[in-house]
Amino acid sequence: MRIVSGSARGKKLVTFPGLKIRPTSDRVREAVFSSLFSRIGFLQGFRVLDLFAGSGAMGIEALSRGAMAAVFVDNSPQAIRVMRQNIENCGFSEQATIFQKDVLGCWPFVEESGPFDIIFLDPPYGKGLVAKALHAIKEKNLLKPEGLVCAETSAEETLEEDFHPLAGVKTCRYGATRMHFFQISDEGAESE
């Protein structure tokens, strides 16, 4: 795994042994950031929240592409060690805040840093955690009015609940992964 683009392009990321933590692949990351660019342009000055951050790849990619600051949250001590190493190796220690917390209990810690331009969600698959996090994001007003939430699920999972005012604006499938994009919007969703 490497940073795909920006100031840290090509930097290799430390990953995890085994399958317990599943980092977002370079190909999916590249596609996600291409979709983000088409919707909101360059990330200069953006504030990013990376929930269930794992290796930190999504937040680090955003920093590499010009985001001003990123908050990373994960409850795994192993993930925190790997994430911290990746952030340091890519030169983003000054722009990163890391919390070792259960994501569903982290809101008092991240509210101070928000609202955010982009929020990444990549929880363990099949546990209903994306829906719980989306409900909390809307209740805590963590997303800026023009911001985007990018939620990763397995390709088989669907998100059919009402998260108003968060509306699904795009869904893309990449092999065994599905990315869901949400905005504070009433626009209809598009699928690929």
N, C-alpha and C positions, 0 to 999 in steps of 0.2 A: 504494500500500500504506500502510495506517495501523494503529496500535495499536487493537485492537477494544474493549478494556474496561480498567477500572482507573484508576489515578492518571495514566497517560499517554494515556488514551483520546483518540483523534482525532489524535494526533501522527503526522505524515507520516514515513514511512521512506524513506531514500535507497535506490534499487535499482540494478540493474546494466544497462548497455546490452547488447544481444544476448541470446542464449539459453544461453551457456555456464554461467551460474549461474542456477538456477531457484528463486526464493523461493517459500515456501509461501503460497498465496493467502489473503486475508483470510477468505474463506468457509470454507476448510479449517481455518484456524487457529481460527476461532470454533467450528466443530464439534468440533475436538480438545479445546479447553478446556472445552466443554460436557460432553464425555465424561469428562474428567479430574474435573470438579466432581462429576459423578454418582457417581464411584467413590471419590474421596478428599476431597471437600469443598473448602473454601477453602485457598489456598496459603500463608497466613501462616506465616512462619518456615521455609519449605521451602528446600532447597538444590537447585539445578538444574544439570544438565550439558547443554550444547547442542553436539553433535558434528556436524561438517560444517556449521557454523553459518551460512555464507553471509552474509546481511544481518544475522543475529542476531535475526530477527523472533520466533522461538519463545521464546528465552531472555528477550528484552525483554518480550514479552507476559506471561511468567510473573512477571517483576519488577513489571510494572505491576499485576498481580493480587495482589501481596502477598508474593511469594517474597523470602526474606532475602538470597540471594546466587545468582549464576549464573556458571558457568565456560563460556567460549566457546572452541571449538577449530576452526580451519580452516587449511589450508596455503596458501591463496591470498593473496598480498599485497594484491590488489584487495579481496578479501572482508574482510580485516582492516581496511583503511582505511574501507570502507563501514560495517562493523559498529561500529567505534570512533566514527564520526560519529553513527550512530544511537543508540548508548548515551549519548553526551554530550548529544545533542539531547533525549533523553527524561529526562535527569537521573539516570541510574543508574551513573555512573562509579565511585562509591564501593562499589557492590555487585557490580561486574563484574570478573572476571579473564579476560584474553584470552591465548590461546596460539596463535602461528603455528607449527603443527606438523602433520605428517602424523598424522591421527587414529589410525591403527593403530600409531603409535610414540609416542603422547602419554601413555601410561598412567603412567609415573613422575611426570609433571608433575601429572596430575589426581588421582592416588591420595591426595595430601595433603589435598585439598579434600573428598574423599568420606567416607563413602558419601553418595549422593544420593537425594532423594525422587522426582525425575523426571529421566529422561534422554531427550533428543530425538536422533533419528538421521535425517538427511536427506541421504544420500550421493548421488553421481551414480547414476542408474538403470542397472540391468542389469550391474553389475560385481561382484555378490556381496559388497559391502561391509557390508550390514546383517548378514548371517550372521557375518562375521568379527568385527564389532564386538560382536554379542551374545555370541559365545563369549568374547571378552576381558572384557566386562562381568561375566559370571558367574565367570570365573576370578579376576578381581581383586576380586571382592566389592564392586563399585562401587554397587550398588543396595541401599537400605535394605529391610528385610523387607516393609514395606507399600508400597514404592515402585512406580512404573510406568515402563516404557520405552515410548516412542512412536516407532515406526519408520515412515518414509515410503518407499514404493516406487512404481513405476509400477503401474497397475491390472493389468497382465499378469503381474507378478512374484508368485511364491508363496514362502512361507517354511515349508518342510516339514521342515527339519532338527529334531533334538531338541536343545534348548538347556537341558535340565534343569539346575538347578531353575527356570529361567525358563520359564514356560508362556504360550502365547498365550491371552489372555482375551477379546479382541474384535478384529474386523477390520471396517473400514468402507471403502466405496468412494465417492469423490467425483470423478466424471468420470474423468479420466485418472490419478488418484492413488488409492492405497490406503494406509490407515493401519492399522498393526498395533500392538496394545497387549499388552505382556508384564508379568507379575508373578511374583514368587516364590510359586508357587501350584500346586496340582494340579487347579484347577477346569477344567472344559471350556470350550472357546471358543464364542463367539457371533458371528454374522456379521450384517451389515446390507447 
